[in-house]
C-alpha cells in the first residue's frame, strides 16, 4: 500500500477503520482513557477552585480584588476556553491529534502554574486566559482522539464517562479548597497560590502517559499518510496481543477507498455543516445549547439559592456541593453503557426528558415552600444524574456525526456556541430571578426553573427527531470522510442527501 499512489490521486483501499474497531478492550485502551480523559477533570478542578478562591482574593493579604474583578477572572477564563477551542480545534484537524493534545496540556500546565505566581490583577487575568485556552483546546483534540482510537462498540460509554469526570475534578477542587483555603491550616497569602498548582501537578503526571499514546491512525489515513497509519495500527495490534487480546481477521470488503484531499477551508466547513449536514448541525447546536443553559443556570446560582431562601452560611453551602457533584458524576458512569446498547437517540431523549420532568416537579415544590435545603439539593442530584449523562452525550454527538477532516473544528464550534450562550446568558438571567430580603419571592425563580425544564425537553425532542443511531457503528459509516471515494455513506443518519464533497471524483 503506497503513500505515493495516494498523493497522485489514485484511490487506494485502507482497512484502518475496520482494524481499529474490531480491537478487544485491553490495558492499551485504559491508557487512552486515563491519559486523555484527565482534561475534563482538570477543567472541573479549575472551575471549582476559582469559585472558591474568589472570596479569598478579595482579602487585603492577597490581591485585594473587588467583587467585579473576581467575576472578571471567571469570565476571562471562559473567554480563553472559547478562543482555545477555536484555535486549537482548527490546528488539531490540520496538524494531528497527538501534536495538539501534547501542546494544549503544556499550555495549561504553564499558564495555571504561573497564575499561582500572579502579582496583580493584570498578570492573573493573562495567565487565567491562557489556562482557559489550554483547556478549551483540550476539548477539541481530546474528544477527537478518544473517538478515533476507541473501538466503535465501546465509544459511547467511554466518551460519556470521560466527559462526566468533569465532576470528579470539581470534587477534588472542593476537597483541596477546604484544606488550602482554611486559614488555620495554610496562611491566607499562600493558600490560593497552592490551589492553582494542583492542576499542573496532576498534569505533569499525565503528560508521561500521553507520550505513549499514538497519533490517530484515522487522522493519518485521511491526511495522505496511509503507510504510517498502517504501521501505527500494526504497533497497536501488537500491543493488544501482548496484553492478551485476540484479534479476528478483517476482510477486504471492509476497506474504505481513499484519495488525496486538500486541507479543509473555512468555506468548505461552512458548506459541509450548513448545507450538506445541516440537520446534524441543528442537532448539535440544540443539544449543546440546551444542556449548557440548564447547567450554567443551576450550577452558578445554587449557592445563591441556598443562602437566599434557606439561610445557609458559606461553609454550609460548600458541604452541599458534594452530593450535587456526586450525582453529576454518577449519571455518566452508570448510564454511559446504555448509550451503546439501548442506543443514542433513545437514551438522549430519555435523559433530557427525565431531567426536564424532575426539574419541573422541583419547581412546583419549591414554589409551594415544600422543600428545605437538603430536599432541594436531593432533587437537583436526581435532575443532574440524568442531565449530566445527557450533557456528556451532546459532546459525544458532535464529535461523531461529522467527517473526520473537520471533527475537531466541529467540536470547537459547538463548544464555543454553548459556552457563549449558556455560559453568558443563563447565570445572569437566573441570578436576576432570585429574590431579596428576609422572605424572598419564589415566583420568578420558579418560572426560571420551568423555562429550564422546557429547554431541556425541547433538546430531547429535537434529538429524537434529528438524532443519529450511531451506536456500534464505525465513524466512517456515520459520516463518510471527505477523502473517501464511492457512493453515499453506508449509514447517513438524519442527512439523506449525498454531500457534493462526497461525489467528487479523484
HELIX and SHEET records of a PDB file:
HELIX    1   1 UNK A    3  UNK A    7  1                                   5    
HELIX    2   2 UNK A   16  UNK A   21  1                                   6    
HELIX    3   3 UNK A   27  UNK A   56  1                                  30    
HELIX    4   4 UNK A   67  UNK A   95  1                                  29    
HELIX    5   5 UNK A   97  UNK A  115  1                                  19    
HELIX    6   6 UNK A  121  UNK A  149  1                                  29    
HELIX    7   7 UNK A  155  UNK A  164  1                                  10    
HELIX    8   8 UNK A  166  UNK A  180  1                                  15    
HELIX    9   9 UNK A  188  UNK A  210  1                                  23    
HELIX   10  10 UNK A  217  UNK A  221  1                                   5    
HELIX   11  11 UNK A  226  UNK A  242  1                                  17    
HELIX   12  12 UNK A  252  UNK A  254  5                                   3    
HELIX   13  13 UNK A  266  UNK A  271  1                                   6    
HELIX   14  14 UNK A  272  UNK A  276  3                                   5    
HELIX   15  15 UNK A  278  UNK A  299  1                                  22    
HELIX   16  16 UNK A  302  UNK A  310  1                                   9    
HELIX   17  17 UNK A  314  UNK A  335  1                                  22    
HELIX   18  18 UNK A  338  UNK A  341  1                                   4    
HELIX   19  19 UNK A  344  UNK A  367  1                                  24    
HELIX   20  20 UNK A  373  UNK A  400  1                                  28    
HELIX   21  21 UNK A  404  UNK A  406  5                                   3    
HELIX   22  22 UNK A  407  UNK A  421  1                                  15    
HELIX   23  23 UNK A  422  UNK A  426  3                                   5    
HELIX   24  24 UNK A  427  UNK A  433  1                                   7    
HELIX   25  25 UNK A  443  UNK A  466  1                                  24    
HELIX   26  26 UNK A  475  UNK A  478  1                                   4    
HELIX   27  27 UNK A  500  UNK A  503  1                                   4    
SHEET    1   A 2 UNK A  12  UNK A  14  0                                        
SHEET    2   A 2 UNK A 256  UNK A 258 -1                                        
END                                                                             
